[in-house]
Amino acid sequence: MALLLKLMKLEMRKFRIGSYIRAAMIANIVILGLICLISLTEEIKEGVSFTDYSMAFSVIDTFVRGTYIVFASVLISRLVIDEFRNKSITVLFMYPINRKKLIAAKLLVVVLFTLVADIAANLFVGFGFYILNLFASVIPEPLTWSVAAKSLLTVVMSALATSFLSLIPLYFGMRKHSGAATIVSSLIVVALVCQNVDGFTLYSVIAVPIGLALLGAAVAYMAIRNIEHVDVLR
């Protein structure tokens, strides 16, 4: 376990994880801007953008989920796919370290980054929307502790599922060692799981996120399982 943590730290330092954190912060600001724009535009048109806080937080979670599924595919492409395509992974495999642990460390960086970033983004955008509502009264009802607690629990469970299902594009990227295939497949995943109709998404059906998370975990396992016998020079 200590070796795995050390490998993860080395991966984060090697690929300058700080630059991705800054990019995530910018993405969060953009999401908040979009949510505010949607809210204010609907108010000006005398329409109803969000009927209550539960619906608003659901829409925010959908925006965040789609953003970080794609974000995770970029990380996968950078940390894993590019190394195989450029054959630079061979240098790592020359070290007396188990190959499975090397790849597992890379994938854990992706999973943990996606998990933390997803939760942080929901909190940031959700709080920003709450402040906006204090001044613009987009939602007339006050935010109660019960709604906030329920939404927070939903966000955590959703982020946990998202962090694993974001590994699904790894399968398509590893087939041809293509970063483009990784990112395009992530967009397809986003199209499937991020449709929100009046606050309802496929994520509302508990079997969907659980099934996709298990599929993502299975993809990660398949990528690691036979890595000791893969000829990266071919």
C-alpha positions as CSV (number, residue, x, y, z in Angstrom):
1,M,0.0,0.0,0.0
2,A,2.9,2.4,0.9
3,L,4.4,1.7,-2.5
4,L,1.2,2.4,-4.3
5,L,0.8,5.7,-2.5
6,K,4.4,6.6,-3.4
7,L,3.8,5.7,-7.0
8,M,0.6,7.9,-7.0
9,K,2.6,10.9,-5.6
10,L,5.3,10.4,-8.3
11,E,2.6,10.3,-11.0
12,M,1.0,13.5,-9.8
13,R,4.4,15.2,-9.6
14,K,5.4,13.9,-13.1
15,F,2.2,15.1,-14.8
16,R,2.0,18.3,-12.8
17,I,-1.4,17.7,-11.2
18,G,-1.5,21.3,-10.1
19,S,-2.2,22.4,-13.7
20,Y,-5.2,20.1,-13.8
21,I,-6.4,21.5,-10.4
22,R,-6.3,25.0,-11.8
23,A,-8.1,23.9,-15.0
24,A,-10.8,22.3,-12.7
25,M,-11.2,25.6,-10.8
26,I,-11.7,27.4,-14.1
27,A,-14.2,24.8,-15.2
28,N,-16.1,25.3,-11.9
29,I,-16.3,29.0,-12.5
30,V,-17.7,28.4,-16.0
31,I,-20.3,26.0,-14.7
32,L,-21.4,28.5,-12.0
33,G,-21.6,31.2,-14.7
34,L,-23.8,29.0,-16.9
35,I,-26.1,28.1,-14.0
36,C,-26.4,31.8,-13.1
37,L,-27.0,32.7,-16.7
38,I,-29.8,30.1,-17.1
39,S,-31.4,31.2,-13.8
40,L,-31.4,34.9,-14.6
41,T,-32.4,34.5,-18.3
42,E,-35.4,32.4,-17.3
43,E,-36.4,35.0,-14.6
44,I,-36.2,37.8,-17.1
45,K,-38.4,35.8,-19.5
46,E,-40.8,35.1,-16.6
47,G,-40.2,31.4,-17.0
48,V,-39.4,28.9,-14.3
49,S,-35.9,27.6,-14.5
50,F,-35.8,25.8,-11.1
51,T,-38.9,25.0,-9.1
52,D,-36.9,24.1,-5.9
53,Y,-33.5,23.6,-4.5
54,S,-33.6,19.8,-5.1
55,M,-34.1,20.4,-8.8
56,A,-31.4,23.1,-8.9
57,F,-28.8,20.9,-7.2
58,S,-29.8,18.0,-9.6
59,V,-29.1,20.2,-12.6
60,I,-25.8,21.4,-11.1
61,D,-24.7,17.8,-10.4
62,T,-25.5,16.9,-14.1
63,F,-23.4,19.7,-15.4
64,V,-20.5,18.8,-13.0
65,R,-20.8,15.1,-13.8
66,G,-20.5,15.7,-17.6
67,T,-17.6,18.0,-17.1
68,Y,-15.6,15.6,-15.0
69,I,-16.3,12.5,-17.0
70,V,-14.6,14.3,-19.9
71,F,-12.0,15.7,-17.6
72,A,-11.2,12.2,-16.4
73,S,-10.8,11.0,-20.0
74,V,-8.2,13.7,-20.6
75,L,-6.3,12.5,-17.5
76,I,-6.5,8.9,-18.7
77,S,-5.3,9.9,-22.1
78,R,-2.4,11.8,-20.6
79,L,-1.4,9.4,-17.8
80,V,-2.0,6.1,-19.6
81,I,-2.8,6.2,-23.3
82,D,0.0,8.6,-24.3
83,E,2.6,6.6,-22.5
84,F,1.6,3.5,-24.4
85,R,1.4,5.3,-27.7
86,N,4.7,7.0,-27.3
87,K,6.3,3.8,-25.9
88,S,7.5,5.8,-22.9
89,I,5.8,3.2,-20.7
90,T,8.7,0.9,-21.5
91,V,11.0,3.0,-19.4
92,L,8.7,2.5,-16.4
93,F,8.4,-1.2,-17.0
94,M,12.2,-1.5,-16.8
95,Y,12.1,-0.6,-13.1
96,P,11.9,-3.5,-10.7
97,I,8.3,-2.6,-9.8
98,N,5.2,-4.6,-10.5
99,R,3.5,-3.4,-13.7
100,K,0.1,-3.9,-12.2
101,K,0.9,-1.5,-9.4
102,L,2.3,1.1,-11.9
103,I,-1.0,1.1,-13.9
104,A,-3.1,0.9,-10.8
105,A,-1.4,4.0,-9.4
106,K,-2.2,5.9,-12.6
107,L,-5.9,4.8,-12.5
108,L,-6.2,5.6,-8.8
109,V,-5.0,9.1,-9.5
110,V,-7.8,9.5,-12.1
111,V,-10.4,8.0,-9.8
112,L,-9.5,10.1,-6.7
113,F,-9.0,13.3,-8.7
114,T,-12.5,12.8,-10.3
115,L,-14.1,12.0,-6.9
116,V,-12.7,15.0,-5.1
117,A,-13.1,17.4,-8.0
118,D,-16.7,16.3,-8.5
119,I,-17.7,16.9,-4.9
120,A,-15.7,20.2,-4.6
121,A,-17.4,21.4,-7.8
122,N,-20.9,20.6,-6.6
123,L,-20.2,22.4,-3.3
124,F,-18.7,25.4,-5.0
125,V,-21.4,25.8,-7.7
126,G,-24.2,24.9,-5.2
127,F,-23.0,27.6,-2.7
128,G,-22.6,30.1,-5.5
129,F,-26.2,29.4,-6.7
130,Y,-27.4,29.8,-3.1
131,I,-25.7,33.2,-2.8
132,L,-27.3,34.2,-6.2
133,N,-30.7,33.1,-4.9
134,L,-30.4,35.3,-1.9
135,F,-30.3,38.4,-4.2
136,A,-32.2,37.2,-7.3
137,S,-34.9,35.0,-5.6
138,V,-34.8,32.5,-8.3
139,I,-36.3,30.0,-5.9
140,P,-38.8,31.6,-3.4
141,E,-38.6,28.8,-0.8
142,P,-35.6,28.9,1.7
143,L,-33.0,26.2,1.7
144,T,-33.7,23.8,4.6
145,W,-31.1,21.6,6.4
146,S,-33.0,18.5,5.3
147,V,-32.8,19.4,1.6
148,A,-29.1,20.4,2.0
149,A,-28.2,17.1,3.8
150,K,-30.1,15.0,1.3
151,S,-28.5,16.8,-1.7
152,L,-25.0,16.4,-0.2
153,L,-25.5,12.7,0.3
154,T,-26.7,12.4,-3.3
155,V,-23.7,14.4,-4.5
156,V,-21.3,12.1,-2.7
157,M,-22.9,8.9,-4.0
158,S,-23.1,10.4,-7.5
159,A,-19.4,11.5,-7.4
160,L,-18.4,8.0,-6.2
161,A,-20.2,6.4,-9.1
162,T,-18.9,9.0,-11.6
163,S,-15.3,8.4,-10.5
164,F,-15.4,4.8,-11.5
165,L,-17.7,5.0,-14.6
166,S,-15.2,7.6,-15.9
167,L,-12.8,4.7,-16.4
168,I,-15.1,3.3,-19.2
169,P,-13.3,5.3,-21.9
170,L,-10.1,3.5,-21.0
171,Y,-11.3,0.5,-22.8
172,F,-11.7,2.3,-26.1
173,G,-8.5,4.2,-25.7
174,M,-6.4,1.1,-25.0
175,R,-7.7,-0.8,-28.1
176,K,-5.7,1.4,-30.5
177,H,-3.7,3.5,-27.9
178,S,-5.7,6.5,-29.1
179,G,-6.3,9.6,-26.9
180,A,-8.9,10.8,-29.4
181,A,-10.9,7.6,-29.0
182,T,-10.7,8.0,-25.2
183,I,-12.1,11.5,-25.2
184,V,-14.8,10.8,-27.9
185,S,-16.0,7.7,-26.0
186,S,-16.3,9.9,-22.8
187,L,-18.6,12.3,-24.7
188,I,-20.8,9.3,-25.6
189,V,-20.9,8.3,-21.9
190,V,-21.8,11.9,-21.1
191,A,-24.6,11.9,-23.6
192,L,-26.0,8.8,-22.0
193,V,-25.9,9.7,-18.3
194,C,-26.2,13.5,-18.3
195,Q,-29.6,14.1,-19.8
196,N,-31.7,16.0,-17.4
197,V,-35.4,16.5,-17.9
198,D,-37.1,18.6,-15.2
199,G,-34.6,17.4,-12.6
200,F,-34.9,13.7,-13.7
201,T,-31.8,11.9,-15.0
202,L,-30.8,8.3,-15.5
203,Y,-28.8,8.7,-12.3
204,S,-32.1,8.9,-10.5
205,V,-32.5,5.2,-11.2
206,I,-30.0,3.8,-8.7
207,A,-29.2,0.7,-10.8
208,V,-27.8,2.9,-13.6
209,P,-24.9,4.6,-11.7
210,I,-24.1,1.4,-9.8
211,G,-24.0,-0.7,-13.0
212,L,-21.9,1.9,-14.8
213,A,-19.5,2.2,-11.9
214,L,-19.1,-1.6,-11.8
215,L,-18.5,-1.5,-15.6
216,G,-15.8,1.1,-15.1
217,A,-14.2,-0.9,-12.3
218,A,-14.3,-4.0,-14.6
219,V,-12.6,-2.0,-17.4
220,A,-9.8,-1.0,-15.0
221,Y,-9.4,-4.6,-13.9
222,M,-9.2,-5.8,-17.5
223,A,-6.6,-3.2,-18.3
224,I,-4.4,-4.3,-15.4
225,R,-5.0,-8.0,-15.4
226,N,-2.7,-9.1,-18.2
227,I,-0.4,-6.1,-18.2
228,E,2.6,-8.3,-17.2
229,H,2.3,-10.1,-20.5
230,V,1.7,-7.1,-22.8
231,D,4.4,-6.4,-25.3
232,V,4.4,-2.6,-25.4
233,L,7.0,-2.5,-28.2
234,R,4.8,-4.0,-30.8
